[in-house]
Amino acid sequence: MLDFITERVNSWDYLKNTDLPIFIYGMGDGAEKILRVFDKYGIATAGFFASDEFVRGHYFKGHLVHSLSQIESLIEDFVIVLAFGAGYESLYRRISDMAERHILLAPDVPVVGEGLFTYEYCLENAEKLQRVYDMLADEKSKQTFADIINFRISGKIDYLHRCTVPKSEIWKDIIKLTDNERYIDLGAYNGDTVMEFSELTGGKYEHIYAVEPDSRNFRKLTKSTDGMKNITLENAAAWNENTELTFSDRSGRNSKLTDENGVKLKTVRGITGDSLCHNATLIKMDVEGAEYEALEGCKRSLEAGSRLICALYHRNGDIFELPLKVHEINPRLKLYIRHLLYIPAWETNLYCTL
C-alpha cells in the first residue's frame, strides 16, 4: 500500500536537522504560518529576503529584509524556504533558477484549517489515499497524485515541475465544451473564470450562474460581466443548504467562511448549486475550503452526470476526501487530477466527466 509515496522525510524534519542557515523568501501571511511551524519544531531562522523591488529597508519579525544577492555575497551555502505562492511564469522561473543554485523548499501549510501534511499524516489516511489512487481515470492522474503528495511531504519543487500541465490540455482532453453548457461558477472571484469560459465557448452557452460571497469581488464580477447575456450573478457562498453563514470578507481570492485572525466577519447567504440549476452540465468550484459542502449542494447535477472542476488544495484532506465524495455521489464519473503552473500546489484540481 502507498507504493507511490517515495518521500519519507518531512520538509520540517529536514529543516530542523540541517546544519545550513535557513533564509525565508517572502513576508506576510505565508511567512507567519511557516514561522509558527518553525516554533513548534524548534527550527532556527537566519533571516528573510525579498525580491529587489520589495527590500528597501524593510524589517520583518525584527530582521532586516535583504535581497538574495546580498545574502549570496556573504554566505556561500544556505537553504531557501519559500513563503508565498508563485503562479505566473516569470516568478516561477525566478524561483526555479534559485533552486538550481541553492536547496529550496516550499513547505506545505494548509490554506484553511490546522495540522500539517506529513508522511505520518499519509500513513494515518493510507486506505483513503490508496482508494483514490486506484480509482483515478488515467496514468497521468495517478502520477500527478503521487507527485503532489510527495511534494507536500518533502517541499521539493521538482515534483511540481514534473506534473505541471498547460490549462489548454485540460480543455482539449478532459473538459470538452459544447455550445449548450449550463455552467455554475462557485467562487467566481472578479469574473476571470467566467470570462475564460465565455471566450472558450465563443459566447455560445445556455446559461452561466456565477456565485461570489465577497462584496468587493462581487462588484468587480458585476462590472466584468456587464452586457453579457444569459448570466445570473449571486452575492452568496456555496454551501450544502440555503442558509445564512458567517464569512470573512477579505476582498481577495482567500475570502472564506470562518476566520481565525481577527478579520471582521459578516453574514452572507449560503446557497446550493442545485438551487440555482438542478441540471448543470459543468460546475467549477474554488471556494476556499468549503468544497466538501459545495459538492453536497450540487448533488443532483452530479448524479445526473454534470462535469466538475474542483480545487483540491485548501485543506489537508482535500486531495483524497473530495474525490471520494464525488465518487460517493456518482460512481460513474471518471476522476482526473491535474496541476497547473503554481508553487506550492495551489492549482491542483479534480476534473470529472462521464
Phi, psi and chi 1 to 4 in degrees:
 res  aa     phi    psi   chi1   chi2   chi3   chi4
   1 MET       -  142.6 -175.4  175.3  -76.5      -
   2 LEU    62.8   33.4  -59.5 -174.3      -      -
   3 ASP   -62.9  -21.4  -68.1  -20.0      -      -
   4 PHE   -77.6  -10.1   54.8   89.6      -      -
   5 ILE   -93.3  112.6  -61.8 -179.3      -      -
   6 THR  -105.3  -18.6   55.8      -      -      -
   7 GLU   -85.7  132.1  -66.3  -70.2  -17.8      -
   8 ARG  -117.4  -19.4  -58.3  -70.9 -171.1  -88.0
   9 VAL   -99.2  118.4  177.9      -      -      -
  10 ASN   -69.4  148.0  -58.5  -46.9      -      -
  11 SER   -55.4  -38.4   58.2      -      -      -
  12 TRP   -66.4  -38.2  -48.7  106.2      -      -
  13 ASP   -68.8  -39.4  -67.6  -41.9      -      -
  14 TYR   -59.9  -46.7  173.1   86.0      -      -
  15 LEU   -65.2  -35.3  -67.7  167.8      -      -
  16 LYS   -65.8  -34.4  179.7  178.9  179.7  178.4
  17 ASN   -97.8   -9.4  -65.7  -41.3      -      -
  18 THR   -71.5  148.1 -175.7      -      -      -
  19 ASP   -90.7   -7.2  -67.1  -33.5      -      -
  20 LEU   -82.3  148.7  -63.6  174.4      -      -
  21 PRO   -66.2  147.6   21.5  -30.4      -      -
  22 ILE  -115.0  123.9  -61.0  167.5      -      -
  23 PHE  -115.0  133.0  -72.0   87.8      -      -
  24 ILE   -92.2  128.2  -65.7  178.2      -      -
  25 TYR   -95.0  107.4  179.8   20.3      -      -
  26 GLY   119.7  161.6      -      -      -      -
  27 MET  -133.1  176.0  -58.4  172.0  -76.2      -
  28 GLY    97.0 -156.7      -      -      -      -
  29 ASP   -59.4  -41.3  -71.9  -12.9      -      -
  30 GLY   -62.0  -44.9      -      -      -      -
  31 ALA   -65.5  -38.0      -      -      -      -
  32 GLU   -60.3  -45.3  -64.6  -89.7    7.6      -
  33 LYS   -62.6  -44.7  -75.1 -174.7  175.2 -177.3
  34 ILE   -64.6  -40.7  -74.2  171.8      -      -
  35 LEU   -63.7  -34.1  -75.1  173.5      -      -
  36 ARG   -63.6  -39.0  -74.2 -163.1  -72.2  -88.6
  37 VAL   -71.1  -38.6 -176.6      -      -      -
  38 PHE   -55.3  -44.1  -85.5   22.5      -      -
  39 ASP   -61.1  -41.9  -72.7  -18.2      -      -
  40 LYS   -63.0  -40.2  176.0 -177.4  175.1 -178.3
  41 TYR   -91.2   -7.7  -83.8   77.8      -      -
  42 GLY    72.1   36.8      -      -      -      -
  43 ILE   -92.9  129.2  -59.7  168.9      -      -
  44 ALA   -87.1  145.6      -      -      -      -
  45 THR  -111.5  126.8  -53.0      -      -      -
  46 ALA   -80.5  -25.8      -      -      -      -
  47 GLY   162.4 -170.2      -      -      -      -
  48 PHE  -131.2  149.5  -62.0   83.3      -      -
  49 PHE  -139.2  160.8   72.4   93.0      -      -
  50 ALA  -140.2  170.4      -      -      -      -
  51 SER   -60.5  150.9  -57.4      -      -      -
  52 ASP   -50.8  -39.5  -70.0  -13.5      -      -
  53 GLU   -70.6  -11.3   60.2  -91.1   27.6      -
  54 PHE  -108.9    1.1  -64.6  113.2      -      -
  55 VAL   -76.4  -86.4  175.7      -      -      -
  56 ARG    40.0   51.1  -59.7 -163.5 -171.9   99.5
  57 GLY    76.4   13.0      -      -      -      -
  58 HIS   -68.6  146.7  -83.0   91.5      -      -
  59 TYR  -117.1  146.6  -81.6   82.4      -      -
  60 PHE  -142.3  122.2 -174.0   73.0      -      -
  61 LYS    54.7   38.0  -63.4  -61.5  178.8  179.3
  62 GLY    82.5   -0.6      -      -      -      -
  63 HIS  -104.0  137.5  -68.5  -95.0      -      -
  64 LEU   -68.9  128.3  178.0   64.6      -      -
  65 VAL   -82.6  123.7  178.2      -      -      -
  66 HIS   -99.9  174.2  -65.7   87.2      -      -
  67 SER   -94.2  160.8   68.4      -      -      -
  68 LEU   -61.1  -40.8  177.1   60.4      -      -
  69 SER   -63.0  -34.8   59.5      -      -      -
  70 GLN   -64.1  -42.6  -72.9  172.1  -29.2      -
  71 ILE   -66.9  -43.4  -62.9  171.2      -      -
  72 GLU   -63.0  -29.2  -72.0  177.0  -35.1      -
  73 SER   -73.1  -19.9   69.2      -      -      -
  74 LEU  -105.2  -32.4  -62.1  171.1      -      -
  75 ILE  -128.5  130.9  -57.2  173.1      -      -
  76 GLU   -78.8  -44.0 -178.6  177.0  -10.0      -
  77 ASP  -131.0  126.0 -157.6    6.8      -      -
  78 PHE  -157.5  170.8   53.1   90.6      -      -
  79 VAL  -107.7  134.7  178.0      -      -      -
  80 ILE  -102.1  130.5  -63.0  171.9      -      -
  81 VAL  -112.1  117.4  170.0      -      -      -
  82 LEU   -79.2  130.5 -175.8   67.3      -      -
  83 ALA  -122.8   24.4      -      -      -      -
  84 PHE  -154.4  171.0   61.3   91.2      -      -
  85 GLY   -93.8  141.3      -      -      -      -
  86 ALA  -123.3  110.4      -      -      -      -
  87 GLY  -123.7   10.5      -      -      -      -
  88 TYR  -125.8  155.4   57.6   90.9      -      -
  89 GLU   -57.6  -47.3 -172.4   69.6   38.6      -
  90 SER   -65.5  -41.0   60.2      -      -      -
  91 LEU   -69.8  -39.2 -178.9   55.7      -      -
  92 TYR   -58.3  -44.1 -169.5   97.3      -      -
  93 ARG   -66.1  -38.1  -73.3 -161.5  -56.4  -92.4
  94 ARG   -62.5  -43.9 -175.5 -170.1  -53.9  172.2
  95 ILE   -66.4  -41.3  -68.3  167.4      -      -
  96 SER   -62.5  -36.7  -60.9      -      -      -
  97 ASP   -65.3  -41.1  179.8   63.0      -      -
  98 MET   -59.6  -39.2  -70.1  179.4 -168.4      -
  99 ALA   -68.7  -18.9      -      -      -      -
 100 GLU   -74.8  -27.9  -67.3  -70.1  -35.8      -
 101 ARG  -100.3  -23.8  -53.1 -162.3  -52.6  -85.1
 102 HIS  -140.8  161.2  -54.0  -77.7      -      -
 103 ILE   -67.5  122.9  -63.0  169.7      -      -
 104 LEU  -128.2  126.2 -174.8  148.2      -      -
 105 LEU  -122.1  146.0  -60.0 -179.1      -      -
 106 ALA  -118.7   81.4      -      -      -      -
 107 PRO   -59.8  142.0  -19.4   32.0      -      -
 108 ASP   -85.3  121.1 -176.9   82.6      -      -
 109 VAL  -124.9  138.5  -72.9      -      -      -
 110 PRO   -65.5  142.8   23.9  -32.6      -      -
 111 VAL   -66.1  -38.6  178.3      -      -      -
 112 VAL  -133.0  140.0  179.6      -      -      -
 113 GLY    92.7  179.9      -      -      -      -
 114 GLU  -109.6  179.6  -59.0  -60.9  -38.3      -
 115 GLY    83.5  171.5      -      -      -      -
 116 LEU  -127.3  148.8  -63.2  171.9      -      -
 117 PHE   -89.4   96.6 -164.2   97.5      -      -
 118 THR  -118.4  172.4   61.7      -      -      -
 119 TYR   -60.3  -39.4  179.3   62.7      -      -
 120 GLU   -63.8  -38.0  -67.2   73.5   23.8      -
 121 TYR   -61.6  -39.9  178.8   79.8      -      -
 122 CYS   -64.0  -41.3  -68.3      -      -      -
 123 LEU   -63.2  -38.2  -66.2 -179.7      -      -
 124 GLU   -64.3  -28.4  -68.1  168.1    6.9      -
 125 ASN  -114.9   29.0  -66.3  -79.2      -      -
 126 ALA   -58.4  -42.9      -      -      -      -
 127 GLU   -64.4  -41.8 -173.6  -89.6  -23.2      -
 128 LYS   -68.7  -42.9  -68.3 -179.9  178.5  179.5
 129 LEU   -60.9  -43.3  -74.0  163.8      -      -
 130 GLN   -66.7  -39.1 -171.4   66.3   52.1      -
 131 ARG   -59.8  -45.4  -79.8  178.8   59.7 -159.4
 132 VAL   -64.1  -46.6  172.8      -      -      -
 133 TYR   -54.7  -45.0 -178.6   84.4      -      -
 134 ASP   -69.9  -27.5  -68.9  -19.7      -      -
 135 MET   -93.3   -5.0   69.3  173.9   57.8      -
 136 LEU   -64.4  148.4  -69.0  172.5      -      -
 137 ALA   -79.9  -22.4      -      -      -      -
 138 ASP  -148.5  167.6   64.3   -4.2      -      -
 139 GLU   -65.7  -33.3  -72.3  -56.5  -45.0      -
 140 LYS   -61.9  -39.9  178.0   66.6  176.4  176.9
 141 SER   -64.4  -42.4  -64.8      -      -      -
 142 LYS   -65.1  -41.3  -68.4 -178.4  177.7 -178.5
 143 GLN   -66.6  -40.0 -174.5   61.2   60.9      -
 144 THR   -64.3  -44.5  -58.6      -      -      -
 145 PHE   -56.4  -46.8 -174.0   69.6      -      -
 146 ALA   -64.7  -44.0      -      -      -      -
 147 ASP   -62.4  -42.6  -75.0  -20.6      -      -
 148 ILE   -65.4  -42.3  -65.3  -58.9      -      -
 149 ILE   -65.4  -44.7  -71.0  170.0      -      -
 150 ASN   -64.5  -35.2  -77.1  -56.0      -      -
 151 PHE   -63.8  -46.6  161.3   74.7      -      -
 152 ARG   -65.9  -29.2  -66.2 -178.5   70.2 -178.6
 153 ILE   -72.7  -48.8  -67.3  169.4      -      -
 154 SER   -95.0  -26.2   69.1      -      -      -
 155 GLY    77.9    6.6      -      -      -      -
 156 LYS   -82.0  119.1  -61.8  174.5 -177.4  176.6
 157 ILE   -76.3   -9.7   65.2  172.8      -      -
 158 ASP   -57.9  -32.7  -75.1  -10.2      -      -
 159 TYR   -63.7  -36.6  -72.9  108.8      -      -
 160 LEU   -71.2  -40.5  -60.6 -176.9      -      -
 161 HIS   -54.6  -42.9  -65.2  -23.2      -      -
 162 ARG   -69.0  -33.3 -176.7  163.7   67.9  179.3
 163 CYS  -104.2   -1.6   67.8      -      -      -
 164 THR   -69.1  134.6  -63.2      -      -      -
 165 VAL  -128.9  155.3  -61.1      -      -      -
 166 PRO   -72.9  147.7   25.5  -33.0      -      -
 167 LYS   -61.4  -31.5 -170.2  179.6  -70.8 -171.9
 168 SER   -58.5  -32.1   58.5      -      -      -
 169 GLU   -63.7  -36.9  177.4 -178.7  -50.2      -
 170 ILE   -68.5  -45.7  -67.4  157.3      -      -
 171 TRP   -64.1  -34.8  -66.2  117.1      -      -
 172 LYS   -76.9  -41.3  175.8  177.5  177.0  -71.2
 173 ASP  -103.0  -24.5  -62.3  -24.8      -      -
 174 ILE  -118.1  -62.8  -58.1  175.4      -      -
 175 ILE   -94.5   91.2  -53.8  -65.7      -      -
 176 LYS   -94.0  108.2  -59.0  172.2 -176.9  177.5
 177 LEU   -75.6  148.8  -64.4  171.9      -      -
 178 THR  -118.1 -176.3   69.4      -      -      -
 179 ASP   -89.5   -0.4  -68.3  -14.1      -      -
 180 ASN  -128.3   42.7   58.4   -8.2      -      -
 181 GLU   -75.6  141.9  -57.6  -73.5   -4.9      -
 182 ARG  -110.7  101.1  -64.6  178.1  -65.6  -81.4
 183 TYR  -106.1  126.2  173.3   53.7      -      -
 184 ILE  -109.3  122.3  -61.0  178.2      -      -
 185 ASP  -110.0  102.7 -170.9  -30.1      -      -
 186 LEU   -96.4  114.4  -58.7  176.6      -      -
 187 GLY    89.7   55.4      -      -      -      -
 188 ALA   -78.3   -8.6      -      -      -      -
 189 TYR    54.4 -122.7 -175.6   44.9      -      -
 190 ASN   -98.6    9.4   62.2    7.0      -      -
 191 GLY   100.9    4.2      -      -      -      -
 192 ASP   -63.3  -41.6   55.1   -9.9      -      -
 193 THR   -77.2  -27.6   46.7      -      -      -
 194 VAL   -65.0  -44.7  169.1      -      -      -
 195 MET   -66.3  -37.9  -60.3  -52.1  -64.4      -
 196 GLU   -61.7  -45.8  178.9 -174.0   23.7      -
 197 PHE   -60.0  -45.2  169.5   81.0      -      -
 198 SER   -61.5  -41.3  179.7      -      -      -
 199 GLU   -66.8  -40.8  -69.8  171.2    8.7      -
 200 LEU   -66.6  -31.4  -72.8  166.2      -      -
 201 THR   -91.2    0.2   59.4      -      -      -
 202 GLY    63.3   26.0      -      -      -      -
 203 GLY    76.6    9.0      -      -      -      -
 204 LYS  -103.0  107.1  -62.4  177.6 -179.3  178.2
 205 TYR  -161.3  163.5   52.9   84.1      -      -
 206 GLU   -78.9  -50.9  -80.1 -164.6   23.3      -
 207 HIS  -163.3  148.9 -154.6   92.3      -      -
 208 ILE  -117.4  133.3  -63.7  172.6      -      -
 209 TYR  -118.8  114.5  -57.2   86.0      -      -
 210 ALA  -115.2  127.2      -      -      -      -
 211 VAL  -121.2  125.8  177.4      -      -      -
 212 GLU  -145.5  123.4  171.2   56.2   42.8      -
 213 PRO   -82.6  -31.2   27.5  -33.5      -      -
 214 ASP   -72.1  129.8 -177.8  -89.0      -      -
 215 SER   -65.5  -41.7   55.4      -      -      -
 216 ARG   -73.0  -39.0  -80.4  162.5  -75.0 -169.7
 217 ASN   -61.1  -38.2  -72.0  -18.1      -      -
 218 PHE   -63.8  -37.0 -174.0   76.2      -      -
 219 ARG   -63.4  -39.6  -72.9 -164.7  -67.8  -89.3
 220 LYS   -66.1  -40.3  -65.8  176.1 -177.2  177.6
 221 LEU   -60.4  -44.6  168.9   64.7      -      -
 222 THR   -61.3  -43.7  -58.1      -      -      -
 223 LYS   -67.2  -43.5 -177.1  176.4  179.8 -180.0
 224 SER   -69.5  -23.5   67.3      -      -      -
 225 THR  -103.2    6.3   58.7      -      -      -
 226 ASP   -57.9  129.9 -175.8   44.1      -      -
 227 GLY    93.2  -11.9      -      -      -      -
 228 MET   -73.2  144.5  -69.9 -178.5   63.3      -
 229 LYS   -94.1  155.5  -63.8  179.9  179.4  179.0
 230 ASN    54.6   53.6  -58.1  -35.4      -      -
 231 ILE  -137.7  136.8 -176.2  167.3      -      -
 232 THR  -118.8  125.9  -60.1      -      -      -
 233 LEU  -107.7  137.1  -53.6 -179.2      -      -
 234 GLU  -130.6  120.5  -64.7  -75.5   -9.5      -
 235 ASN   -83.7   82.9 -173.0 -165.1      -      -
 236 ALA  -158.1  172.9      -      -      -      -
 237 ALA  -113.7  140.3      -      -      -      -
 238 ALA   -70.0  133.9      -      -      -      -
 239 TRP  -152.4 -177.7 -158.6 -120.4      -      -
 240 ASN   -94.0    1.3   56.6    6.9      -      -
 241 GLU  -158.1  163.6   60.9  177.6  -26.7      -
 242 ASN   -85.6  113.9  -66.7  -25.3      -      -
 243 THR  -158.8 -167.9 -174.9      -      -      -
 244 GLU  -112.8  140.8  -73.9 -166.7  -15.4      -
 245 LEU  -129.0  154.5  -59.4  165.9      -      -
 246 THR   -89.5  135.3  -57.8      -      -      -
 247 PHE  -140.3  139.9  173.1   73.1      -      -
 248 SER   -92.8  110.2  168.1      -      -      -
 249 ASP   -88.4   87.3 -151.7    2.5      -      -
 250 ARG   -96.9  -10.1  -72.1  172.3  170.7  -99.1
 251 SER    59.5   31.9  -25.7      -      -      -
 252 GLY  -143.7 -170.6      -      -      -      -
 253 ARG   -68.3  -19.3  -75.6 -162.1  178.2  -84.6
 254 ASN   -99.1   21.7  -65.6  -35.3      -      -
 255 SER   -60.1  138.4  -61.6      -      -      -
 256 LYS  -148.5  172.5   52.8 -173.1  180.0  179.0
 257 LEU   -81.5  -19.9  -64.7  173.8      -      -
 258 THR  -135.8  161.8   58.7      -      -      -
 259 ASP  -143.9  134.5 -168.4   85.1      -      -
 260 GLU  -106.7    3.4   63.8  -84.6    8.9      -
 261 ASN  -115.8   21.6  -63.5  -44.7      -      -
 262 GLY    78.8    9.7      -      -      -      -
 263 VAL   -70.7  139.8  174.9      -      -      -
 264 LYS   -56.9  132.5 -173.9  174.3   76.3  171.7
 265 LEU  -102.2  152.2  -58.6  177.9      -      -
 266 LYS  -138.1  169.2   60.7  175.1  -79.4 -171.0
 267 THR   -97.0  136.6  -61.4      -      -      -
 268 VAL  -137.2  152.0   66.8      -      -      -
 269 ARG   -69.1  134.9  -76.9 -170.1  -55.2  130.0
 270 GLY  -102.3  131.0      -      -      -      -
 271 ILE  -133.9  157.3   61.2  173.2      -      -
 272 THR   -96.2  151.7   68.1      -      -      -
 273 GLY   -62.7  -36.3      -      -      -      -
 274 ASP   -65.5  -27.6  -76.6  -20.1      -      -
 275 SER   -74.8  -20.1   67.7      -      -      -
 276 LEU   -82.2  -45.4  -66.1  170.7      -      -
 277 CYS  -159.1  114.1  175.1      -      -      -
 278 HIS   -81.2   -7.1   69.9  -86.0      -      -
 279 ASN  -133.1   48.3   60.1  -13.1      -      -
 280 ALA   -61.1  149.7      -      -      -      -
 281 THR   -97.5  -20.4   60.5      -      -      -
 282 LEU  -149.7  129.6  176.0   61.9      -      -
 283 ILE  -124.4  129.5  -58.2  167.9      -      -
 284 LYS  -115.0  132.6  166.5 -104.9  170.4 -176.8
 285 MET  -136.4  125.1   56.4  179.8   68.3      -
 286 ASP  -140.0   84.9 -175.5  -12.2      -      -
 287 VAL  -121.5   35.4  -71.0      -      -      -
 288 GLU    51.6   48.8  -55.6  -55.4  -34.6      -
 289 GLY    99.3   -4.2      -      -      -      -
 290 ALA  -102.3   20.1      -      -      -      -
 291 GLU   -62.6  -38.2  -78.1   80.0    8.5      -
 292 TYR   -59.7  -46.8 -166.8   90.7      -      -
 293 GLU   -67.3  -37.8  -69.7   80.8    7.1      -
 294 ALA   -63.8  -37.1      -      -      -      -
 295 LEU   -62.0  -43.6  -73.6  171.9      -      -
 296 GLU   -61.5  -33.8  -68.2 -179.5  -31.1      -
 297 GLY   -76.5   -7.4      -      -      -      -
 298 CYS  -115.0   22.1  -65.5      -      -      -
 299 LYS   -58.2  -43.8 -174.0  175.9  179.5 -179.4
 300 ARG   -64.2  -44.2  -78.6 -171.5  -64.1  173.8
 301 SER   -64.8  -41.4  -76.0      -      -      -
 302 LEU   -67.0  -39.6  -67.6  171.1      -      -
 303 GLU   -61.9  -32.5  -74.0  176.1  -23.6      -
 304 ALA   -80.9   -6.5      -      -      -      -
 305 GLY   106.8   14.8      -      -      -      -
 306 SER   -57.6  138.6  172.6      -      -      -
 307 ARG   -73.6  159.6  -69.9  160.7  -66.1  160.0
 308 LEU  -141.6  139.7  174.6   69.7      -      -
 309 ILE  -123.2  119.3  -57.9  170.2      -      -
 310 CYS  -137.3  128.0  179.9      -      -      -
 311 ALA   -63.5  140.9      -      -      -      -
 312 LEU  -120.0   21.9  -73.4 -178.4      -      -
 313 TYR  -129.4    3.8   54.6   86.9      -      -
 314 HIS   -79.6  -45.1  -67.5  110.0      -      -
 315 ARG  -110.4  156.0  -62.3 -178.0 -178.3  -85.2
 316 ASN   -54.1  -42.2  -77.5  -25.0      -      -
 317 GLY   -84.6   -3.8      -      -      -      -
 318 ASP   -58.2  -36.2  -76.1   -6.1      -      -
 319 ILE   -61.1  -25.0 -168.1   75.5      -      -
 320 PHE  -119.1  -33.3   55.1   87.9      -      -
 321 GLU   -66.7  -38.7  -63.8  -71.7    3.6      -
 322 LEU   -72.4  -45.2  -60.3 -178.4      -      -
 323 PRO   -58.7  -38.9  -26.2   35.3      -      -
 324 LEU   -66.0  -35.7  -69.5  174.4      -      -
 325 LYS   -65.9  -44.2 -176.6   62.0  177.5  177.3
 326 VAL   -61.0  -43.8  172.0      -      -      -
 327 HIS   -63.0  -36.3 -175.4   70.7      -      -
 328 GLU   -64.5  -41.0  173.7 -168.4  -46.8      -
 329 ILE   -69.8  -44.7  -67.4  171.9      -      -
 330 ASN  -148.1   96.2 -173.4  -12.3      -      -
 331 PRO   -65.0  -12.9  -18.5   30.7      -      -
 332 ARG   -78.1  -18.2  -64.0  178.5  -61.4  125.2
 333 LEU   -71.5  131.5  -73.8  169.8      -      -
 334 LYS   -81.7  138.1  -62.1  175.3 -176.5  176.4
 335 LEU  -108.7  123.8  -50.4 -178.9      -      -
 336 TYR  -121.7  147.1  -60.1   84.9      -      -
 337 ILE  -126.2  132.5  -67.2  177.1      -      -
 338 ARG  -137.4  154.0  -64.2  -69.5 -170.8  -90.7
 339 HIS  -120.4  127.7  176.3   73.4      -      -
 340 LEU   -93.9  168.5  -55.2  176.3      -      -
 341 LEU   -56.2  109.8 -176.9   80.6      -      -
 342 TYR  -173.8  137.9 -143.5  102.5      -      -
 343 ILE  -122.6  125.0  -56.8  172.7      -      -
 344 PRO   -75.6 -150.1   28.9  -34.2      -      -
 345 ALA   -84.6   54.2      -      -      -      -
 346 TRP   -92.3    1.9  -68.8   -8.4      -      -
 347 GLU  -126.1   46.6  -83.8  -64.1  -17.8      -
 348 THR  -100.7  122.0  -55.2      -      -      -
 349 ASN  -130.4  153.7  -61.2  -54.4      -      -
 350 LEU   -97.5  133.2  176.9   67.9      -      -
 351 TYR  -122.7  128.2  -58.1   90.2      -      -
 352 CYS  -127.1  134.0  -54.5      -      -      -
 353 THR  -145.1  160.8   67.0      -      -      -
 354 LEU   -74.8      -  -74.6  178.1      -      -
